[in-house]
Amino acid sequence: ADEGAAADLAPLLRQDGIAGALLYEYNGYSELNGAITCIEGKPVIGGRFSLWSPNFYNVTSLVHALRALPNLEDAGSADGYSVVPVHAWSHSAGDVAAAAKLL
């Protein structure tokens, strides 16, 4: 992960019309494991798991990983939310819907 990438967003996040940012690191887009950092008082959220076959998660393994989060159903916990980058060449919107339905 490029440790400087989040800090590089500071000029963008200083703008009044920007409420926060999603940060995808290059290699797989989920190296930040769902970390939430505040920069300029605004959240920067990293991808948690990548729906990307065969290198990362498929629908079944993604659902298992999300269910394993300790506070998946707690809206007051960071574990209650996950940004999941989806690889468009190995998964479809139908796969995303299937994963959501299985949760």
PyMOL commands that set and color helices and strands:
alter all, ss='L'
color gray80, all
select helices_A, chain A and resi 7-13+59-67+78-80+93-102
alter helices_A, ss='H'
color red, helices_A
select strands_A, chain A and resi 21-23+36-39+42-46
alter strands_A, ss='S'
color yellow, strands_A
deselect
rebuild
show_as cartoon
